């Protein structure tokens, strides 16, 4: 990763905007990470910007691309899957 600190900030800000997290403490709880360690990572402490942290974020929130840009799920895809499921139910 080019700049882990920037990626962390981008990921967090995207999640706040998407209303998936309320604050940094909520973020830490959701990813199962120690709040103090996460706070140090937010402050740019390189030793806390570990691959484990980013793996945990990626496991919890699957909508990030390689550059840590948030990609919301495609609503049309969800609608298509729902319609397919309804169609299958109606066939029965």
C-alpha positions in Angstrom: 0.0 0.0 0.0 1.3 3.3 -1.0 0.1 5.3 2.0 -1.7 3.2 4.6 -2.6 6.2 6.7 -4.4 7.9 3.8 -6.2 4.6 2.9 -7.3 4.2 6.5 -8.7 7.8 6.6 -10.4 7.3 3.2 -12.0 4.0 4.3 -13.2 5.5 7.6 -14.6 8.7 6.0 -16.4 6.6 3.3 -18.0 4.4 6.0 -19.1 7.5 8.0 -20.6 9.0 4.8 -22.4 5.7 4.1 -23.7 5.8 7.7 -22.2 2.4 8.4 -20.2 3.7 11.4 -20.9 6.6 13.7 -17.5 7.3 15.1 -14.0 5.9 15.6 -15.0 3.9 18.7 -17.9 2.4 16.8 -15.6 1.6 13.9 -13.2 -0.2 16.3 -16.0 -2.2 17.9 -17.3 -3.2 14.5 -14.0 -4.5 13.2 -13.1 -6.0 16.6 -10.0 -3.9 17.0 -8.6 -2.2 20.1 -9.8 1.4 20.2 -6.4 2.7 21.5 -4.5 0.9 18.8 -6.9 2.1 16.1 -6.6 5.7 17.5 -2.8 5.4 17.1 -3.3 4.3 13.5 -5.5 7.2 12.8 -2.8 9.5 14.2 -0.4 8.0 11.6 1.7 5.7 13.8 3.2 3.4 11.3 3.5 0.4 13.7 -0.2 0.4 14.1 -1.0 0.5 10.4 -0.7 -3.2 10.0 -1.9 -5.6 7.3 -4.0 -7.3 10.0 -5.9 -4.0 10.5 -6.6 -3.7 6.8 -7.6 -7.3 6.5 -10.0 -6.9 9.3 -11.6 -3.9 7.7 -11.8 -5.7 4.3 -13.4 -8.7 6.0 -16.0 -6.6 7.8 -16.8 -4.2 4.9 -16.5 -5.9 1.5 -17.2 -2.9 -0.6 -13.7 -1.5 -1.0 -11.6 -1.7 -4.1 -7.8 -2.0 -4.3 -7.3 1.7 -3.7 -9.6 1.6 -0.7 -12.4 3.5 -2.4 -15.8 2.6 -1.2 -18.0 1.0 -3.8 -21.6 0.7 -2.7 -23.5 -2.4 -3.9 -25.3 -1.9 -7.1 -29.0 -1.5 -6.3 -30.0 -2.8 -9.8 -28.1 -6.0 -9.1 -30.1 -6.5 -5.8 -33.4 -5.8 -7.5 -32.5 -8.3 -10.3 -31.7 -11.0 -7.7 -34.9 -10.2 -5.8 -37.0 -10.5 -9.0 -35.3 -13.8 -9.9 -36.1 -15.2 -6.5 -39.8 -14.0 -6.8 -40.0 -15.6 -10.3 -38.7 -18.9 -8.9 -41.3 -18.8 -6.1 -44.1 -18.2 -8.6 -43.0 -21.2 -10.7 -43.6 -23.5 -7.7 
